[in-house]
Amino acid sequence: MRREDGQELQRFEPRVIGFLCNWCSYAGADLAGTSRLAYPANLRIVRVMCSGRVDPEIMVDPFLRGADAVMVLGCHPGDCHYLSGNYQAEQRVRTLWMVFDHLGIDRARLYLDWVSAAEGARFADMVSDFVEQVRALGPAGGGSASREGLSRDEFVFRSEIARRVAASERFRWLVGRSKALCERGNVYGERILPEKVATLLQGVIADECVRAAIEVLAAEAPVSVKDIAARLGISAQIVLEQAAYLKRRGVIEPYDVLGRSPRYVLRGARA
């Protein structure tokens, strides 16, 4: 492909990390190989015993290491060798999509699907289709060349927030319990509607994203509530509430006062 000035245009080749369960999707990939089925070499496979072992934090980590997209492939529903591992994977991915939506990261960069050991052709087609989809999205942190329009630094910043949210206690508890809350109820046996659980998740995600952003910024340099609010584009009151929480928990600590604004650093990061 050439531009009007005659210079060669370099084709974007996505870097895709795939987490494949040992018993089904990895076996399907192996069948695609032994059957000599062609699919893009953009995929780098990580073999796991079960898709349910892929923690949300691990799903985000490749984006911090230069990946443009992540695939999570497991056994078909009802065929998991560990009974419910693929259902756990689905819940984690769907919840992580909510985090991506909140942060302005395109959820299409995180893909979930099922492949059996006998579906080599399906695996090859799936990878080919997904790589083309990621090409349309553009490079992660590619600025105007990507659908999100985020610079590399901004993309990494938001991905680090997503990673910290995925590692937070409240987020993990609610993700792990959401299915049970809908089907079996709380400790009083009261079932919670899926819509109510989704609302709870959205609230937790909003809070944890602000807390994670404060931690990231306070780890880099002393920062005030006003600075954080301006950086995130939210009200200072929201930042103040979450900063007060982190201060009580001993996560951040006062550093100095600039003008009338106290500045904070991550605990232990004092210069």
C-alpha positions in Angstrom: 0.0 0.0 0.0 1.3 3.5 -0.9 0.4 7.0 0.0 -0.1 9.7 -2.6 3.5 10.9 -2.2 4.7 7.4 -3.1 5.9 6.4 0.3 5.1 2.9 1.6 2.5 2.7 4.3 3.3 0.2 7.1 0.5 -2.2 7.9 -0.4 -2.3 11.6 0.2 -5.7 13.0 -1.6 -6.2 16.3 0.0 -7.9 19.3 -2.5 -10.2 20.7 -2.2 -12.3 23.9 -4.4 -15.4 24.2 -5.2 -17.3 27.4 -6.3 -20.8 26.3 -7.5 -23.5 28.6 -5.6 -26.7 28.4 -8.4 -29.1 27.8 -10.4 -27.5 25.0 -9.3 -24.2 23.4 -5.6 -25.1 23.6 -6.4 -28.5 22.1 -8.4 -26.8 19.4 -5.4 -24.6 18.6 -3.2 -27.7 18.5 -5.7 -29.3 16.1 -5.6 -26.2 13.9 -1.8 -26.6 13.8 -1.7 -30.3 13.0 -4.4 -29.8 10.4 -2.2 -27.1 8.8 -4.9 -24.4 9.0 -3.6 -20.9 8.5 -4.3 -18.2 11.0 -2.4 -14.9 11.8 0.9 -15.2 13.7 -0.1 -12.1 15.7 -1.4 -14.4 18.5 0.9 -15.3 21.4 -0.6 -18.2 23.4 -0.5 -18.6 27.2 -1.6 -22.1 28.2 -3.6 -22.3 31.4 -5.3 -25.2 33.0 -8.7 -23.5 33.0 -10.1 -20.2 31.8 -11.4 -19.7 35.3 -7.8 -19.4 36.5 -7.3 -16.2 34.5 -7.6 -13.5 37.1 -9.0 -10.1 35.9 -5.7 -8.5 36.9 -3.9 -10.9 34.6 -6.3 -10.0 31.8 -5.2 -6.4 32.1 -1.5 -6.9 32.5 -0.7 -7.6 28.8 -1.9 -4.1 27.9 0.7 -2.6 30.2 3.4 -4.7 28.4 2.6 -3.5 24.9 -0.3 -5.8 23.8 -3.0 -4.4 21.7 -5.7 -7.0 22.6 -6.4 -10.0 24.8 -8.3 -13.2 24.1 -9.7 -15.5 26.8 -10.8 -18.8 25.3 -12.3 -21.7 27.3 -14.5 -24.8 27.1 -18.1 -24.4 25.9 -20.6 -23.8 28.7 -21.4 -27.1 30.3 -18.2 -28.8 29.1 -15.7 -27.3 31.6 -13.4 -29.9 33.1 -13.7 -28.0 36.4 -17.5 -27.6 36.2 -17.8 -23.8 36.5 -14.4 -22.4 35.5 -15.7 -21.0 32.2 -18.7 -19.3 33.9 -16.3 -17.6 36.3 -14.2 -16.5 33.3 -17.3 -15.0 31.6 -18.3 -13.1 34.8 -14.8 -11.7 35.1 -14.6 -10.6 31.5 -18.1 -9.0 31.5 -17.3 -7.1 34.6 -13.9 -6.0 33.3 -15.7 -4.7 30.2 -17.6 -2.4 32.6 -14.3 -1.1 33.9 -13.0 -0.5 30.4 -16.2 1.4 29.5 -15.8 3.6 32.5 -12.2 4.4 31.6 -12.8 4.9 27.9 -10.9 1.8 26.8 -12.6 0.0 24.0 -14.0 -3.2 25.4 -13.5 -4.9 22.0 -9.8 -5.2 22.9 -10.8 -7.9 25.4 -12.4 -11.0 23.7 -14.1 -14.0 25.2 -15.3 -17.1 23.4 -15.5 -20.9 23.6 -13.6 -23.5 21.5 -13.7 -27.3 21.9 -10.9 -29.7 21.3 -12.5 -30.7 18.0 -12.9 -27.1 16.6 -9.6 -26.4 15.0 -11.2 -24.7 12.0 -13.3 -22.6 14.4 -10.2 -21.5 16.3 -8.4 -20.5 13.1 -11.4 -18.5 11.9 -11.9 -16.9 15.3 -8.3 -15.7 15.5 -8.3 -14.4 11.9 -11.6 -12.4 12.6 -10.3 -11.0 15.9 -7.0 -9.8 14.5 -8.9 -8.0 11.7 -11.1 -6.5 14.4 -8.1 -5.2 16.3 -6.6 -3.8 13.1 -9.8 -1.7 12.8 -9.4 -0.6 16.4 -5.8 0.5 15.8 -2.8 0.2 18.1 -3.4 0.5 21.9 -2.4 4.0 22.8 -1.9 4.9 19.1 -3.4 8.4 19.5 -5.4 9.4 16.4 -4.5 6.1 14.8 -6.7 4.2 17.4 -10.4 4.3 17.9 -10.0 5.5 21.5 -7.8 8.4 20.5 -5.6 7.9 23.6 -1.9 8.6 23.6 0.4 5.7 24.7 1.0 7.4 28.1 -2.7 7.9 28.7 -3.6 4.4 27.6 -1.0 3.0 30.1 -2.3 5.3 32.8 -5.9 4.0 32.3 -4.8 0.4 32.0 -2.9 0.7 35.3 -6.0 2.1 36.9 -8.0 -0.9 35.5 -5.3 -3.3 36.9 -5.5 -1.8 40.3 -9.3 -1.9 40.3 -9.2 -5.6 39.2 -7.0 -6.2 42.2 -9.1 -4.3 44.7 -10.9 -6.2 47.5 -14.4 -4.8 47.0 -14.3 -5.4 43.2 -13.0 -9.0 43.6 -15.6 -9.8 46.3 -18.5 -8.5 44.3 -17.4 -10.1 41.0 -17.0 -13.4 42.9 -20.4 -13.2 44.6 -22.6 -11.5 42.0 -23.8 -14.8 40.5 -24.6 -16.3 43.9 -26.3 -13.1 45.0 -28.7 -13.3 42.0 -29.3 -17.1 42.3 -29.1 -17.9 46.0 -29.4 -14.5 47.7 -27.5 -12.9 50.5 -27.0 -14.2 54.0 -30.7 -13.6 54.7 -31.7 -15.6 51.6 -32.8 -12.5 49.8 -32.2 -12.7 46.1 -30.8 -9.5 44.4 -32.0 -8.6 40.9 -29.3 -8.6 38.3 -30.0 -5.0 37.6 -29.3 -4.1 41.3 -26.0 -6.1 41.2 -25.0 -4.2 38.0 -25.8 -0.9 39.7 -23.7 -2.0 42.7 -20.8 -2.9 40.4 -21.0 0.4 38.6 -20.8 2.2 41.9 -17.8 0.1 43.1 -16.0 0.6 39.8 -16.5 4.4 39.9 -15.1 4.6 43.5 -12.2 2.2 42.8 -11.2 4.0 39.6 -10.8 7.3 41.5 -8.9 5.6 44.3 -6.6 3.8 41.9 -6.0 7.0 39.9 -5.0 8.8 43.2 -2.6 6.0 44.0 -1.0 6.1 40.6 -0.6 9.9 40.6 0.6 10.0 44.2 3.2 7.4 43.4 4.7 9.6 40.7 5.0 12.9 42.5 3.3 15.0 45.3 -0.1 15.8 44.1 -3.1 17.9 45.4 -6.8 17.1 45.3 -7.2 20.0 42.8 -4.4 18.6 40.6 -6.1 15.1 40.6 -9.5 16.5 39.9 -8.1 18.5 36.9 -6.2 15.4 35.6 -9.3 13.1 35.8 -11.9 15.7 34.7 -14.1 15.2 37.8 -15.2 17.3 40.7 -12.7 18.1 43.5 -15.4 16.9 46.0 -15.3 13.4 44.6 -11.5 13.3 44.8 -11.5 14.7 48.3 -13.8 11.9 49.6 -11.7 9.2 48.1 -8.4 10.8 49.1 -9.8 11.0 52.7 -10.6 7.3 52.6 -7.1 6.4 51.3 -5.5 8.6 54.0 -7.5 6.9 56.7 -6.4 3.5 55.4 -2.7 4.7 55.4 -2.4 4.4 51.6 -1.4 8.0 51.0 0.1 10.5 53.4 0.6 14.3 53.5 3.8 15.6 51.8 3.6 19.4 52.0 1.3 22.4 51.4 1.6 24.3 48.1 -0.2 27.6 48.4 -3.4 26.5 50.3 -3.5 23.0 48.8 -2.1 20.0 50.8 -0.2 17.6 48.6 0.0 13.9 49.1 2.3 11.0 48.1 1.9 7.3 48.2 2.8 6.0 51.7 6.5 5.2 51.7 7.2 7.3 48.6 8.2 10.5 50.5 11.2 12.1 48.9 
